[in-house]
Amino acid sequence: MLIQNKTKRIIKRLATKYNLSEAEITKVVYSGITLMKDKMKEGDGYNEETYSNTRIKGWGIFAVRPHRFKKKGE
């Protein structure tokens, strides 16, 4: 909950600073996260080699943690 409140405050501040609507700022902020989520869903849950680390400029590298992979038979 704390992160959501913090994110909302940042979005409001950016909207005011750049004279844009909060909806436009929200779309920009979450577009990178949505793309990353879709990219990570493309991988095969049983094969670590089907996942690739991806970098979002200013946010860092995103990678699937090894313990998140499914084991055969699960």
N, C-alpha and C positions, 0 to 999 in steps of 0.2 A: 504494500500500500504506500509505503514511504517513497519508493521509486516512482510510482505513478504520480504522486503529488509533486515531486521534484520535477518530473518531466513536464507536467502541466504548467508549472511556473516558468520553466525555460521556454516552452512554446509561446506562452503569453508575452514574455519579454522579447522574444525574437519577432513576434507579430507586430508588436509596438515599434520596435527598432526599425524594421524594414517596411512598415506601413502595409502589411499584408494581413489577410484573414488568418485566424487560428487554424481553420480547415486546410488552407494551403500549406502552412508550416507543418502541420501534423502529417500531411501527405508526404512531404519531403523527408521528414524525420523517419517515418515508418517504411518508406519505400525500400530503403536499403535492407532493413530487417526482413521485410517480406520476400525480397529477392533471395536473401541468404537462406531463409527457411525453405523456399521452393528448391533451391540448389541442393540443400542437404537431403531433401526428400527423394531426390533422384537416385541416390545410392541404394545398393542392395544391403539390407540389414544384416546379412550373413557374411558379406565379403568386404573387408576393410579396404581393399584396393579400389573399390568403386567410388570411394569418397575422395574428394580433393580438398585441401586447405584453400580457403579463399580469403582474400584481403579486401577490406573496405577502407579506402583512404580516410585517415583520421580516426578510425575505430579500431583498427588492428586486424589480426588474423583470426579467422574462425575455423575451428576444426572439431570433428566429432571425437569425443573422448572414447578411448578403447573399451572401457567398461560398459559403454552404451550398446556395443554390438551384440546382437543376438547369437546364442550358441545353437548349433544344429540340434533340432528336435524340440525347440521351445516354441 
